[in-house]
């Protein structure tokens, strides 16, 4: 019975039509912020919480080793550098620069 279930699910997955990703969905905007003072995972978590509160921010990835926070911006949203810098400051860190991709 278990083998039949696995084969059935596999067959359904293979038979399902693939839905193409639209150009708008694949072109997520992002901003990278150089942050001074990140020294531990707790620091990174606090910074992430503050950046996620900025309106238009979809997600945050923090690289403690390089001291960079990469912010994914929701499609169609406008997030200015000042709002990102303020979030970094409120979290207790210093933003050295913001670059856009």
N, C-alpha and C positions, 0 to 999 in steps of 0.2 A: 504494500500500500504506500509506503514511504517513497519508493522509487517511482511509482506512478505519479505521485504528487509533484515530485521534483521534475519529472519529464513534462508534465502538464504545464507547470509554471514556466519552465524554460521555453516550451513551445509558444506559450502566450507572449512572452517577452520578445521572442524572435519575430513573431508575426505582427506585433504592434507597429503601426506606422511611426516613422521617425518624424518629429516635428522640428522644422528648422528654427534656429534662433534668429530673430530679426536683428537687423543692424543696430537698432536702438538699444536692444537688450545687451548686446555684446560690447557696446562702447561705454562702459562705466567710467565715469570720471573719478579721478583720485587726486589727492594732495599728500605730499610727504613733508613732514615737519621735523626739522633737526631740533632735538630736545636735549638740553643740558640737565644733568642731575639724576638720570635714571640709574639706580644702583641695585635694585632688587625687584623680585616679582611683585611684591606688594605695591611698590612705587608704580610699576607698569599698570597694575590693575586700577589704581586710583586715577591715573592719567586716562586710561581707556574709558572709565566711567564718565569723566568730565567731557571727553571728546564726543561720546555717544549722545550726550545731552544737547549738542549743537543741532539746531533744526536743519534737516537735509542730509545729515550724516547717516549712512546705511550700515557701516561697519568700520572696525578699527583693528589694525594689526600693529603690534609694537615689537621692534627688534632692539632689545636692551643692549646687545653687543655694539651695534652701530649708533645707538641713541636716536633712532628714527621711528616716528609714528606715521603709518600710512593710513589715510582716511578714505574710505570709499564713499562717494557722494551719490545720492539717489538720482535717478534719471530725471532730468528737467529741473532739479533743485539748484539754487544759487547759494553757495556757501562762500562768504568772503574770508580772506586771510585774517582779518581782524578778529572775527568770531573764533577762529581756530586758535589764534595766539592768546586770546582772553581765556579760553578753556584751559590751555596749557598753564597759564599764570595762576588761575584759580586752583589748579591741581598742585601748585607749589613748585613749578619748574620754570625754566627759561626757554622760550622758543627762539632759536637762532635764525631760522629761515624756513620759508614755505615754498615748495616747488610744486607745479601742477603737471599732471600727465594727461 
